[in-house]
């Protein structure tokens, strides 16, 4: 076997290792085995996968502790971040220190231990989404059983600090939220009231009195975009 053939075989094996692992961090149906296991894989063309624990978060990068030390994961407007909250690079700010994340992309040539990420997945948040989903469904089920609460679906406008206007079923209501109100997107990821935009389609579960709705749950069906 000549030298060139050996290089081709080594490259093929390395790419075969990286490709399925990188895919695992973009596929929402990936195995739970990815969660909690540090991993660093770098292919011959510089394609890389890093999984580890977040040490710090900035506006456009993460510092992740994994094999070899601390890795800088740089994000851009083209980076896909999952779970998606609003569908923008601002979703990076939803990641917290201590979260377990995976990132795939290309190793930077201008800075050591740095990856320019094509994809970032927060495995800790995915687990939180499942818990929130179960919690909200249980809350709504118990409220209905006690004859409390109703679903209202409409278009949001006039969004304030703790209220917004909901246009629904030929009516207009003021929705009131509090610290007890659960606010999520359609994927059950927690968001802020300020993440809801005018003209978003919103589902509200709560109690209506005249033109006021006291919300237990607010779901922005338009997010992520």
C-alpha positions in Angstrom: 0.0 0.0 0.0 1.6 3.3 -1.1 1.8 6.5 1.0 -1.1 8.3 -0.9 -3.4 5.4 -0.5 -2.7 5.3 3.3 -3.5 9.1 3.5 -6.8 8.6 1.7 -7.8 5.7 4.0 -6.9 7.7 7.2 -8.9 10.7 6.0 -11.9 8.5 5.1 -11.9 6.9 8.6 -11.6 10.2 10.4 -14.5 11.8 8.4 -16.6 8.7 9.1 -16.0 9.3 12.8 -16.8 13.0 12.7 -19.8 13.1 10.4 -22.3 11.0 12.5 -21.1 12.8 15.7 -21.6 16.2 14.2 -25.0 15.2 12.9 -25.9 14.1 16.4 -25.6 17.7 17.7 -28.0 19.0 15.0 -30.6 16.2 15.1 -33.3 16.7 17.8 -34.0 13.0 17.9 -30.4 12.2 18.9 -29.6 9.5 21.5 -29.4 10.5 25.1 -25.9 9.0 25.1 -24.6 12.3 23.9 -25.6 14.0 27.1 -23.0 14.3 29.8 -20.1 12.8 27.9 -17.1 15.0 27.0 -16.0 14.5 23.5 -13.5 16.1 21.1 -13.2 14.8 17.5 -11.2 16.6 14.7 -11.1 15.5 11.1 -8.3 16.0 8.6 -10.1 18.9 7.0 -10.5 20.7 10.3 -14.1 19.7 10.9 -14.6 19.3 14.6 -17.0 18.3 17.3 -16.7 19.3 20.9 -19.0 18.4 23.8 -18.5 19.6 27.3 -19.6 21.9 30.1 -20.1 25.7 29.7 -17.6 27.7 31.7 -18.6 31.2 30.5 -21.0 32.8 28.0 -20.5 36.1 26.0 -22.5 37.8 23.3 -21.0 35.7 20.5 -19.1 32.8 22.1 -19.0 30.1 24.7 -16.1 28.7 26.7 -16.5 25.0 27.0 -14.5 22.7 29.3 -13.8 19.4 27.5 -10.8 17.1 26.7 -7.6 19.1 26.4 -8.8 22.0 28.4 -11.1 25.0 27.6 -12.4 25.5 24.1 -13.8 28.7 22.6 -16.9 28.1 20.6 -17.5 31.1 18.3 -21.0 31.8 17.0 -22.2 33.9 14.1 -25.5 34.8 12.4 -25.1 31.6 10.4 -24.7 29.4 13.4 -27.7 27.1 14.1 -28.4 27.1 17.9 -30.7 24.5 19.4 -33.0 24.5 21.1 -34.3 27.5 19.3 -35.9 30.2 21.4 -36.4 33.1 19.0 -34.3 31.8 16.1 -31.5 34.3 16.2 -27.9 34.4 17.4 -29.3 36.0 20.6 -30.4 32.5 21.6 -26.7 32.0 22.7 -27.5 34.2 25.7 -30.0 31.5 26.9 -27.2 29.1 27.5 -26.0 29.1 31.1 -22.8 28.3 32.9 -22.9 24.6 33.9 -25.0 23.6 30.9 -23.8 20.6 28.9 -23.4 21.6 25.2 -22.2 20.1 21.9 -20.8 22.2 19.0 -19.7 21.2 15.5 -17.9 23.4 13.0 -14.4 24.1 11.9 -11.3 24.6 13.9 -10.1 28.2 13.7 -6.6 28.9 12.2 -6.2 32.3 13.9 -6.7 31.2 17.6 -5.8 28.1 19.6 -8.5 25.8 20.9 -11.2 27.7 19.0 -14.0 26.4 16.8 -16.2 28.5 14.5 -19.5 26.7 15.1 -22.0 25.8 12.4 -24.2 24.1 15.1 -24.5 24.4 18.8 -26.9 22.3 20.9 -27.7 22.8 24.6 -28.4 19.3 25.8 -29.3 20.6 29.3 -32.0 22.8 27.9 -33.5 20.0 25.9 -34.0 18.1 29.2 -35.6 21.2 30.7 -38.0 21.5 27.7 -39.3 17.9 28.4 -39.8 18.7 32.0 -41.6 22.0 31.2 -43.9 20.2 28.7 -45.0 17.7 31.4 -45.4 20.4 34.1 -47.6 22.6 31.9 -49.8 19.8 30.7 -50.3 18.6 34.2 -51.1 22.1 35.4 -53.7 22.7 32.6 -55.2 19.3 33.2 -55.7 19.9 36.9 -57.1 23.4 36.4 -59.6 22.1 33.8 -60.6 19.3 36.2 -61.4 22.0 38.8 -63.3 24.0 36.2 -60.7 26.8 36.1 -59.1 28.1 33.0 -59.7 28.2 29.3 -57.6 28.3 26.1 -57.5 31.6 24.0 -55.6 31.8 20.7 -55.0 35.0 18.9 -52.6 37.7 17.7 -50.4 39.7 20.2 -50.0 43.4 20.2 -49.2 46.3 22.6 -46.7 44.2 24.6 -45.7 45.8 27.9 -43.8 44.9 31.1 -46.5 42.5 32.4 -49.4 42.7 29.9 -50.2 42.4 26.2 -53.3 42.6 24.1 -54.7 39.5 22.5 -57.0 39.7 19.5 -59.0 36.5 19.4 -62.4 35.2 18.2 -63.7 38.7 17.2 -62.7 40.0 20.7 -59.8 41.9 22.2 -58.5 41.1 25.7 -55.7 42.3 27.9 -53.6 39.4 29.1 -52.0 39.8 32.5 -48.8 37.8 33.3 -47.1 37.5 36.7 -44.0 35.7 38.1 -46.1 32.6 38.3 -47.0 32.6 34.6 -45.2 30.1 32.5 -44.1 31.7 29.1 -42.8 29.3 26.5 -42.3 29.0 22.7 -43.9 26.2 20.6 -41.1 23.9 21.5 -41.7 24.3 25.3 -38.5 26.3 25.7 -38.9 29.1 28.3 -38.8 32.6 27.0 -39.5 36.1 28.3 -42.5 38.2 27.7 -40.2 40.6 25.8 -39.4 37.9 23.3 -43.0 38.0 22.0 -43.4 40.3 19.1 -46.3 42.2 17.7 -48.3 40.0 15.3 -47.1 36.8 16.9 -49.7 34.1 17.2 -50.1 33.3 20.9 -51.9 30.6 22.9 -53.0 31.6 26.4 -54.4 29.4 29.1 -56.0 31.3 31.9 -59.1 32.8 33.4 -61.1 35.5 31.7 -63.1 38.2 33.5 -64.7 40.8 31.2 -61.9 41.9 28.8 -59.1 40.7 31.1 -57.3 37.3 31.0 -55.2 36.2 34.0 -52.7 33.9 32.3 -51.3 30.7 33.8 -49.5 29.7 30.6 -48.5 31.8 27.5 -47.2 30.0 24.4 -45.8 31.9 21.5 -46.7 29.7 18.6 -44.7 31.9 16.2 -41.4 31.2 18.0 -38.8 30.1 17.0 -39.0 31.9 13.7 
